[in-house]
Amino acid sequence: NVTIGFHAAIFGHYQDRDAVVIRRTILEDDVIIGVHAVIFGGVRIQRGAVVGAGAVVLPNTVIAPNEFWGGVPARKIRDLPPVVAGASPQVPPC
């Protein structure tokens, strides 16, 4: 139940100063990732959250349920209404 936009990049690692760090990236149910978004390793995106098109989510970020994030680097833009069980998630207007 996750929608990933065209050319989005979801990584399981990031480059630290002296090493490549491997971290699990978690996308929970009903998440939407916009086109050309970049999600680095260690990110957790909780149920019903939306990452806007072109956003860059930095390593080890936690996006809470039903939040809309966007920008470079990504930050919280606003809260979204909870996802209704059995309904398709909707992309909010910008």
N, C-alpha and C positions, 0 to 999 in steps of 0.2 A: 504494500500500500504506500509506496514512495514514488514520487514523480521526479525524474531527473531531466533537466533541460538539455537541449542540444549543446554539445561541446563543453559541458560542465566537467570539472576535474575534481575528483575526490581521492585524496592521498591517504596512505597509511604511514606516512613519515614526514619529517621536515628536516631542514639543514640547520644544525646548531653551529656555533662558532668553529668547533673542532671535530664535529662528528655528524653523521646522519643518525637521527633519532627515530626509531620505529615506535609508533603509538597507534593503538586501535582507534578507528574512527567509527562512531555509532550513529546511525540514522534510525530513529524510532518510527512507528507507524504514522501514516497520514502526513508525512513531511513533503514539502515541495522545494526543490532546488531549481533556481532559475537558470536560463541559458548563460553560458560563459562564466558561471560562478566557479570559484576555486575554494575548496574545503581542504585545509591542511590536516596532518595527522594529529590525533589526540582530541579532536573535536567531538562533542556529543550534541546532537540536535534532537530535542525531545518532541514528543507527540504533538502533531498539529502545527509545528513551526514552519515558517516560510523564509527561505533565503532568496533575496531578490537577484535579478539578472545582473551579472558582472560583479557581484560582491566577492570580497576576499575575506574568508573567515580564518583568522589567525590560529596557530597551534594552541591546543589545550583550552579552547573556548567552550563554554557550555551555554547553549541556547535553550532557554526554558520553554515549557509547553505553550503553544499558541502565541508565540512572539513572531514579529516580522522584523528581519534584519536585512540591512543593505549597506552599500558603500564600500570604500577602500580606505582603510580596513573596515570590515563590517562592524556595525554597531546596531543596537536595538532602535528601531524606528517607532514601533507601537505594539500594543497588545492586540490580539485577534480574538474573535469569539471562539468558544470551544467547538471542536469538530463534532458534528452530530453523528452518532453511530449509524453506519450503513449508508451515509451520504458521501458523495465525492467531495474532496477538499476543493475549495475555490481559491484562486489567486486573487488577493485583494487589490483594488485599484491603488495606484501610486499617488 
